[in-house]
Amino acid sequence: MIARLLAGAALAALAVGSAQAQQGKISGDVVKIGVLNDRSGLYADLGGEGSAVAVRMAVEEVGGKILGKPIEVVSADHQNKPDIGSNLSREWIDRDGVDVIVDVPNSGVALAVQEVTREKKTIFLMQGPATSRLTGDACSPTGFHWAYDTRALAVGTGQAIVKEGGKSWFFLTADYAFGHQLETDTAAQVKKAGGTVVGAVRAPLNTADFSSFLLQAQSSGAQVIGLANAGGDTITSIKQASEFGLTQSGQQKLAGLLIFLSDVHALGLQVAQDLVLTTGFYWDMDDEKRAWSEKYKAKTGKMPTMVQAGSYSSVKHYLKAIEAAGTDDGPTVAAKMKEMPVNDMFAKNGKILPNGRMVHDMYLARVKKPSESKGPWDYYEIIRTIPGDEAFATMAESGCKLPG
Amino acid sequence: MSTIFGIPPQALFGQLLLGLINGSFYALLSLGLAVIFGMLNVINFAHGALYMLGAFVAWLLLTMAGIGYWWALLLAPLVVGAFGVVLEKTLLSRLYKLDHLYGLLLTFGLALIVEGAFRHFYGVSGQPYPIPDLLRGGQNLGFMFLPNYRGWVVVASLVVCLATWYAIERTKLGAYLRAATENPVLVQAFGINVPLMITATYGFGVALAGLAGVLAAPIYQVSPLMGSNLIIVVFAVVVIGGMGSILGAVLTGYGLGLLEGLTKVFYPEASNIVVFVIMAVVLLIKPAGLFGRER
């Protein structure tokens, strides 16, 4: 009897002890989430404060606490400069005890931050950046690439357009890491589908006037002009292509390789109609997405882009992994995240490869004509679901050297 | 087909024409800056923000009141000019006795405030502004397709630049202005209201920026960032042309537009820095600028 009592007491003590140990494993007694993105420049509308709002929504859903410790969200502007981005993330991790960095659009900045988070063993949840190198030669054990990447865009939009008969391509490329990778990945898909690439022109980031480049694209005689750029640059080039009558003649077709919902909203359907694009998320697809997006819209006045919805999804998954692992230690949580399937309003049965690529279905969409749209934000018609395994590279294809 | 440096001559004509169109914006903006600097000795860093304001006034007129492009062309510069007059009367006029630097800092701060406010309310992707019906479509020039609207921009900017140059260099009012620039005290002694003239000049200079903003609205997105994207280049134009030289500002504006256009063909990666390279070279050889005089 006494022995049983003692054993019971010992067990109870053990249970209490381990619970304490679990609680003690949240570093600094707070889980700090840092949203780092462009908050003032040409990419501010596709991520920006909207990503921070989406992250806060994920935090609110778990009651603002995890394992009994509070969750805090901070945000900063990297101004699209890799040096500012890597300095800020160093400061955040070393001085402020930030546990996870979210979003970081602009592949150039993301590649720099990936180096910092790899060194510090900090979780990095990428939404905004596009380059597939982030899960390829530049992959990291604690880096996760969530919403989309250049390879998925190339598979989606590139192949679809070649199939429709757009065989010869000319690229108008943003002259930095992202544009180059998108051009490379798309060119590969175009050639695979039996098309050819006749040329390319590299325009500096944040160009005000694209007419000169568009004219070069026009005189190349290519059937398809692939826009390997993003945000404000895409908006300007599409608008000016329409002004110069590039597409009206019917001989040439414009392919926006990376188009966000915010871009279409800014362009207006009159100009953007019939563009074919690939996206990882569209608000008006099922009840769950609609409900979440309406909630988001009530806070921001806008419908979310795939970057903003992805920020929510990845943070939600990250918090679940902390709960399951009982700690916020970077490598441990990263391993846990890769074990668990991703199931939320953003993705169904998403899986995470060892290189950090979150594999989920992508969608090929066509921008509606003004006559087809019921009002603001009713912009896309989903014409095809691209299965995740087709859209994203496998671990072997990615070129990532991590074990797995 | 024969080529010039590997480029078919027809493509080259197209690119030169495009350069001229961009040069029109440089010319209009640098003209306003030059007029303001000549008269007030103020380096008006708010110029880009006021250009953006012009475009936004046009957009607001259209979306809020249904007032179209042609009225906006008249009203937006008036609104921006009036805003400029208020700025000059309440803020800038207190700084004339101080170093240039204070005017620069004040206008730079104003630019940040105006841009920040618009960014807060309208985001960065910008608002679409339609091309007016009368100027839709374009002409096939054989070597390129010229949208009618772009043609109109070149004509409008040329007319405004020439008219301004004429008013300042060839009329009596312009003579007063130039005299007041040289020696304000003496001109005031002749019974001319110099402070009023200064205010009017600032108002006119920024109204030109507002006009450029309306002209730009259908080509670019009406975006809070449109001014800051352009203003640094325009400053380089003014420095190359010579601070305060009106003819210099206009000619350099068109010239650099052409040069930038050519860079976009031969070495596109450098197209956003070519203007600054030229600025550095000009400053080394002729510090007062191509058309400026040493003071």
Chai-1 contact restraints between the chains, C-beta under 6 A:
chainA,res_idxA,chainB,res_idxB,connection_type,confidence,min_distance_angstrom,max_distance_angstrom,comment,restraint_id
A,A44,B,V124,contact,1.0,0.0,6.0,A-B,restraint_1
A,D45,B,G123,contact,1.0,0.0,6.0,A-B,restraint_2
A,D45,B,V124,contact,1.0,0.0,6.0,A-B,restraint_3
A,D45,B,S125,contact,1.0,0.0,6.0,A-B,restraint_4
A,D175,B,E269,contact,1.0,0.0,6.0,A-B,restraint_5
A,V201,B,P268,contact,1.0,0.0,6.0,A-B,restraint_6
A,R202,B,P268,contact,1.0,0.0,6.0,A-B,restraint_7
A,R202,B,E269,contact,1.0,0.0,6.0,A-B,restraint_8
A,A203,B,P268,contact,1.0,0.0,6.0,A-B,restraint_9
A,P204,B,N272,contact,1.0,0.0,6.0,A-B,restraint_10
A,A208,B,N229,contact,1.0,0.0,6.0,A-B,restraint_11
A,D209,B,N22,contact,1.0,0.0,6.0,A-B,restraint_12
A,S211,B,L18,contact,1.0,0.0,6.0,A-B,restraint_13
A,S212,B,Q15,contact,1.0,0.0,6.0,A-B,restraint_14
A,S212,B,L18,contact,1.0,0.0,6.0,A-B,restraint_15
A,S212,B,G261,contact,1.0,0.0,6.0,A-B,restraint_16
A,S212,B,K264,contact,1.0,0.0,6.0,A-B,restraint_17
A,L215,B,G14,contact,1.0,0.0,6.0,A-B,restraint_18
A,S219,B,A11,contact,1.0,0.0,6.0,A-B,restraint_19
A,I235,B,Q221,contact,1.0,0.0,6.0,A-B,restraint_20
A,E243,B,P147,contact,1.0,0.0,6.0,A-B,restraint_21
A,F244,B,F145,contact,1.0,0.0,6.0,A-B,restraint_22
A,F244,B,P147,contact,1.0,0.0,6.0,A-B,restraint_23
A,G245,B,G138,contact,1.0,0.0,6.0,A-B,restraint_24
A,G245,B,F145,contact,1.0,0.0,6.0,A-B,restraint_25
A,S262,B,S125,contact,1.0,0.0,6.0,A-B,restraint_26
A,A266,B,S125,contact,1.0,0.0,6.0,A-B,restraint_27
A,A266,B,G126,contact,1.0,0.0,6.0,A-B,restraint_28
A,G268,B,P128,contact,1.0,0.0,6.0,A-B,restraint_29
